[in-house]
Amino acid sequence: MSELSIPAIALPSWMKAAARCGFNVEPILAAEGIELDLIHLQDSRVPMAALDRVLERCITRAGDVHFPFVVGEIFAFEYLPDVETYLTTSASLRDAAKVLEWLPALVNPMIHARLDESGEHAMLELRAGVDLPTPERPYHAEMFFASILKFGRMLAGANAGFKALHFRHAPPSYADKYEPFFGLPVRFGQTCDALLYEPGALDAPLDCDFPTLHRQAEALVTQRVAQHRQQSLSDDVLTLLKRQPELLNGGLDAVADKLALGARTLQRRLRAENTQFAELVDQARYQLAKRMIGQARDFENIAEALHFSDRRSFTRAFKRWSGQTPRQYRAASK
């Protein structure tokens, strides 16, 4: 299976955060075989598993200061100046929120966020992306909301209208640090990770509105995102298969058609990324299976949804992927 990775462009913020916390991150990166090349930083990627190990070690080294908070607070688009310009010339926070659509491609594929103003509360919800960590490891959510609050307050000040933060995870050992850091009421054990805000706050005009530069920045960012997607077709295929599981049984031609590509072109470009279509189907099935098992769906139903011939075939495949049967995986996840 192809390994999940993220653009290395996020790492300079980790270096600054480590310096603020009083340690050097370079030996930690080196221990994981991560070498940074500033000349080609925007084209480099880092395996997600290695980055998670780096994060755990940084949290330990930071001591009483919670490292993910610091990373989120000092995050900047210093290597993406067109994104920074787009943000700082926005007419409103709703206008600025378009950046959320670009984050999975440019910063981190695990960041999938959306505005939800249909219910009792208006909220910015962090949703499951490629493989969002379990609630027991909330670091990515912490970094995300720390950055969102920083940029929102920078642009709108007291008019940002932020009301509260909700997190899925139970109160961690450092729960008392949340409200002083975020400056908002925080509730744990909620149904989703979300920032609640005042209805209408996103539409208040901002003083930084600069329409000409804003349009130019948007054109540059759109071009950058398109180039990135051209370079990571395997991620696009995996995302498509997870969003439309019926394609798992449709074969290469059906997926190529959805991506407006010829089947041979799709095969050739996947080979250039050192992966194959069958590997991506296998990976999508595994990630979907874990999600469905966590939703307590019937195993027969899961096997059918993932286009296995029967439950026995699904069980064999899941044991090959995880080393556990679906029943054992569900019991261990409770």
C-alpha positions as CSV (number, residue, x, y, z in Angstrom):
1,M,0.0,0.0,0.0
2,S,1.1,3.6,-0.6
3,E,2.1,5.3,2.6
4,L,0.2,8.4,3.8
5,S,2.5,11.5,3.7
6,I,2.1,15.2,4.2
7,P,3.9,18.2,2.5
8,A,7.1,19.1,4.3
9,I,6.1,22.7,4.1
10,A,4.5,22.4,7.5
11,L,7.7,21.6,9.3
12,P,9.2,25.1,9.6
13,S,6.5,25.8,12.1
14,W,7.5,22.8,14.1
15,M,11.1,24.1,14.2
16,K,10.0,27.5,15.5
17,A,7.7,25.8,18.0
18,A,10.6,23.7,19.3
19,A,12.8,26.7,19.6
20,R,10.1,28.5,21.6
21,C,9.8,25.4,23.8
22,G,13.6,25.4,24.4
23,F,14.9,22.4,22.4
24,N,16.3,21.6,18.9
25,V,14.0,19.5,16.7
26,E,16.8,18.6,14.2
27,P,18.1,15.5,16.1
28,I,14.5,14.3,16.4
29,L,13.9,14.7,12.7
30,A,17.3,13.1,11.9
31,A,16.4,10.1,14.0
32,E,13.4,9.5,11.7
33,G,15.5,10.0,8.6
34,I,13.7,13.3,7.8
35,E,16.0,15.7,5.9
36,L,14.7,19.1,4.8
37,D,15.8,20.8,1.6
38,L,14.6,24.4,1.6
39,I,15.1,24.8,-2.1
40,H,12.6,21.9,-2.8
41,L,10.6,22.2,0.4
42,Q,7.3,22.7,-1.4
43,D,7.7,19.5,-3.4
44,S,8.9,17.3,-0.5
45,R,6.7,15.0,1.5
46,V,7.1,13.4,4.9
47,P,5.6,10.0,5.9
48,M,2.7,10.6,8.3
49,A,3.8,7.7,10.6
50,A,7.3,9.2,11.0
51,L,5.8,12.7,11.7
52,D,3.6,11.3,14.4
53,R,6.6,9.8,16.1
54,V,8.4,13.1,15.9
55,L,5.3,14.8,17.4
56,E,5.2,12.4,20.3
57,R,8.9,13.1,21.1
58,C,8.4,16.8,20.8
59,I,5.5,16.7,23.2
60,T,7.8,14.9,25.7
61,R,10.7,17.3,25.2
62,A,8.5,20.4,25.6
63,G,7.7,19.5,29.2
64,D,5.0,21.6,30.8
65,V,4.3,23.5,27.5
66,H,1.9,21.6,25.3
67,F,3.8,21.4,21.9
68,P,0.7,21.2,19.6
69,F,-0.7,24.4,21.1
70,V,2.6,26.2,20.2
71,V,2.8,24.8,16.7
72,G,-0.8,25.9,16.0
73,E,-0.3,29.4,17.5
74,I,2.9,30.2,15.5
75,F,1.8,28.5,12.2
76,A,2.2,30.9,9.2
77,F,2.0,30.5,5.5
78,E,5.6,31.8,5.1
79,Y,6.4,29.3,2.3
80,L,2.9,29.9,0.7
81,P,2.9,33.7,0.3
82,D,-0.1,33.7,-2.1
83,V,-2.2,32.0,0.6
84,E,-1.0,34.5,3.2
85,T,-1.9,37.4,0.8
86,Y,-5.3,35.8,0.1
87,L,-6.1,35.7,3.9
88,T,-4.9,39.2,4.7
89,T,-6.8,40.8,1.8
90,S,-10.2,39.1,2.5
91,A,-13.4,41.1,2.7
92,S,-14.9,38.9,5.5
93,L,-14.1,35.8,7.5
94,R,-16.4,33.8,5.3
95,D,-14.3,35.0,2.3
96,A,-11.1,34.0,4.2
97,A,-12.6,30.6,5.0
98,K,-12.1,29.5,1.4
99,V,-8.5,28.7,2.5
100,L,-10.0,25.7,4.3
101,E,-10.6,24.1,0.9
102,W,-6.9,24.3,0.0
103,L,-5.4,23.0,3.3
104,P,-5.7,19.3,2.5
105,A,-3.7,19.7,-0.7
106,L,-1.2,22.3,0.4
107,V,-0.6,21.7,4.2
108,N,-2.0,18.5,5.5
109,P,-4.4,15.9,3.9
110,M,-5.8,15.1,7.4
111,I,-7.3,18.6,7.6
112,H,-10.8,18.5,6.2
113,A,-13.0,21.2,7.7
114,R,-16.4,22.7,6.8
115,L,-18.8,25.4,8.0
116,D,-22.1,24.0,9.3
117,E,-24.7,26.7,9.9
118,S,-27.8,24.4,9.6
119,G,-28.2,23.4,13.2
120,E,-28.7,25.0,16.6
121,H,-25.1,26.3,16.5
122,A,-23.0,27.8,13.8
123,M,-19.7,25.9,13.7
124,L,-16.5,25.2,11.9
125,E,-16.2,21.4,12.2
126,L,-13.0,19.4,11.7
127,R,-14.1,16.3,9.9
128,A,-12.4,13.0,9.1
129,G,-9.9,13.4,6.2
130,V,-7.7,10.7,4.9
131,D,-7.3,9.0,8.3
132,L,-8.0,11.3,11.2
133,P,-6.4,10.1,14.4
134,T,-8.5,8.6,17.1
135,P,-9.9,10.9,19.8
136,E,-7.3,9.6,22.2
137,R,-4.6,11.4,20.1
138,P,-6.1,14.9,19.6
139,Y,-3.0,16.7,18.6
140,H,-4.0,17.5,15.0
141,A,-7.3,19.0,16.2
142,E,-5.4,21.1,18.8
143,M,-3.0,22.5,16.2
144,F,-5.8,23.2,13.8
145,F,-8.0,25.2,16.1
146,A,-5.0,27.0,17.6
147,S,-4.2,28.3,14.1
148,I,-7.8,29.1,13.2
149,L,-8.3,31.2,16.3
150,K,-5.0,33.0,15.7
151,F,-5.9,33.9,12.1
152,G,-9.5,34.7,12.9
153,R,-8.6,37.1,15.7
154,M,-5.8,38.6,13.6
155,L,-8.3,39.5,10.9
156,A,-11.4,40.4,12.9
157,G,-10.2,41.1,16.4
158,A,-13.0,41.2,18.9
159,N,-15.5,40.9,16.0
160,A,-14.5,37.3,15.3
161,G,-17.5,36.1,17.2
162,F,-15.9,32.9,18.6
163,K,-18.0,31.3,21.3
164,A,-16.7,27.9,22.4
165,L,-14.6,24.9,21.4
166,H,-15.9,21.3,21.3
167,F,-13.6,18.3,21.3
168,R,-14.4,14.6,20.8
169,H,-11.8,13.3,23.2
170,A,-12.2,13.0,27.0
171,P,-10.4,15.6,29.2
172,P,-6.7,14.8,28.9
173,S,-4.2,15.2,31.8
174,Y,-3.5,18.7,30.7
175,A,-7.2,19.7,30.3
176,D,-6.6,22.7,32.6
177,K,-4.4,24.3,30.0
178,Y,-7.2,24.5,27.3
179,E,-9.3,27.4,28.3
180,P,-6.4,29.7,29.3
181,F,-4.7,29.0,26.0
182,F,-7.7,29.2,23.7
183,G,-9.5,31.9,25.6
184,L,-12.8,30.2,25.1
185,P,-15.0,27.8,27.0
186,V,-14.0,24.2,26.1
187,R,-16.2,21.1,26.3
188,F,-14.8,17.6,26.0
189,G,-16.5,14.3,25.0
190,Q,-18.6,16.0,22.3
191,T,-19.9,14.5,19.0
192,C,-17.4,16.4,16.9
193,D,-14.3,18.6,17.0
194,A,-15.7,22.1,16.3
195,L,-15.3,25.8,16.8
196,L,-18.7,27.5,17.6
197,Y,-19.2,31.0,16.5
198,E,-21.9,33.7,16.5
199,P,-24.3,33.5,13.5
200,G,-23.5,36.3,11.1
201,A,-19.9,36.9,12.5
202,L,-18.4,35.5,9.3
203,D,-20.1,38.1,7.2
204,A,-18.9,41.2,9.0
205,P,-16.7,43.4,6.8
206,L,-13.0,43.4,7.5
207,D,-10.8,46.4,7.3
208,C,-8.1,44.5,5.4
209,D,-10.2,44.1,2.2
210,F,-8.0,44.7,-0.9
211,P,-10.0,43.3,-3.9
212,T,-7.3,43.5,-6.6
213,L,-4.6,41.7,-4.6
214,H,-7.2,39.3,-3.3
215,R,-8.2,38.2,-6.8
216,Q,-4.6,37.8,-7.9
217,A,-3.7,35.7,-4.8
218,E,-6.7,33.5,-5.4
219,A,-5.6,32.8,-9.0
220,L,-2.1,31.9,-7.9
221,V,-3.4,29.6,-5.1
222,T,-5.8,27.9,-7.4
223,Q,-3.0,27.2,-9.9
224,R,-0.8,25.9,-7.0
225,V,-3.5,23.5,-5.9
226,A,-4.1,22.2,-9.4
227,Q,-0.4,21.5,-9.8
228,H,-0.3,19.7,-6.5
229,R,-3.2,17.5,-7.5
230,Q,-1.5,16.7,-10.7
231,Q,1.5,15.5,-8.7
232,S,-0.5,13.3,-6.2
233,L,-3.0,11.4,-8.3
234,S,-2.9,8.5,-5.9
235,D,-4.3,10.6,-3.1
236,D,-7.1,11.7,-5.5
237,V,-7.9,8.1,-6.4
238,L,-7.9,7.1,-2.8
239,T,-10.2,10.0,-1.8
240,L,-12.6,9.2,-4.7
241,L,-12.8,5.5,-3.7
242,K,-13.6,6.4,-0.1
243,R,-16.2,8.9,-1.1
244,Q,-17.9,6.6,-3.6
245,P,-17.4,3.0,-2.4
246,E,-19.4,1.7,-5.3
247,L,-16.4,2.4,-7.5
248,L,-14.4,-0.3,-5.6
249,N,-16.1,-2.8,-7.8
250,G,-16.1,-0.7,-11.0
251,G,-12.5,-1.2,-12.0
252,L,-9.8,1.1,-13.3
253,D,-12.0,2.3,-16.2
254,A,-14.8,3.6,-14.0
255,V,-12.3,5.5,-11.7
256,A,-10.5,6.9,-14.7
257,D,-13.8,8.1,-16.2
258,K,-14.6,9.9,-12.9
259,L,-11.2,11.6,-13.0
260,A,-11.7,12.6,-16.7
261,L,-8.6,10.5,-17.6
262,G,-7.9,7.6,-19.9
263,A,-7.4,4.3,-18.2
264,R,-3.8,4.0,-19.7
265,T,-3.0,7.6,-18.5
266,L,-4.2,6.8,-15.0
267,Q,-2.1,3.6,-14.9
268,R,1.0,5.4,-16.2
269,R,0.7,8.3,-13.7
270,L,0.1,5.9,-10.8
271,R,3.2,4.0,-11.8
272,A,5.2,7.2,-11.8
273,E,4.0,7.7,-8.1
274,N,5.3,4.1,-7.3
275,T,1.8,2.7,-6.7
276,Q,-0.8,0.6,-8.5
277,F,-4.6,0.9,-8.8
278,A,-5.1,-2.4,-7.0
279,E,-3.1,-1.2,-4.0
280,L,-5.2,1.9,-3.7
281,V,-8.4,-0.2,-3.9
282,D,-7.0,-2.4,-1.1
283,Q,-6.1,0.7,1.0
284,A,-9.5,2.3,0.5
285,R,-11.2,-0.9,1.5
286,Y,-9.1,-1.1,4.7
287,Q,-9.8,2.5,5.7
288,L,-13.5,2.2,5.0
289,A,-13.6,-1.1,6.9
290,K,-12.1,0.4,10.0
291,R,-14.6,3.3,9.8
292,M,-17.6,1.0,9.4
293,I,-16.5,-1.3,12.1
294,G,-16.2,1.7,14.4
295,Q,-19.8,2.6,13.5
296,A,-20.9,-0.9,14.8
297,R,-22.2,-1.9,11.4
298,D,-23.0,-5.6,10.8
299,F,-20.1,-7.5,9.4
300,E,-22.2,-8.9,6.6
301,N,-23.3,-5.4,5.7
302,I,-19.7,-4.2,5.6
303,A,-18.6,-7.1,3.4
304,E,-21.4,-6.2,0.9
305,A,-20.7,-2.5,1.0
306,L,-17.0,-3.1,0.2
307,H,-17.8,-5.5,-2.6
308,F,-16.5,-8.7,-1.1
309,S,-18.0,-11.9,-2.3
310,D,-19.0,-12.9,1.3
311,R,-18.2,-12.2,4.9
312,R,-15.5,-14.9,5.0
313,S,-13.6,-13.1,2.2
314,F,-13.9,-9.8,4.1
315,T,-12.6,-11.4,7.3
316,R,-9.6,-12.9,5.5
317,A,-8.7,-9.6,3.9
318,F,-9.1,-7.6,7.1
319,K,-6.8,-10.1,9.0
320,R,-4.3,-9.6,6.3
321,W,-4.4,-5.8,6.6
322,S,-4.5,-5.6,10.4
323,G,-3.4,-8.9,11.9
324,Q,-6.8,-9.1,13.6
325,T,-10.3,-10.3,12.6
326,P,-13.0,-7.6,12.3
327,R,-14.5,-8.8,15.6
328,Q,-11.1,-8.6,17.4
329,Y,-10.5,-5.2,16.0
330,R,-13.9,-3.9,17.2
331,A,-13.4,-5.3,20.7
332,A,-9.9,-3.8,20.9
333,S,-11.3,-0.4,19.8
334,K,-13.9,-0.2,22.6
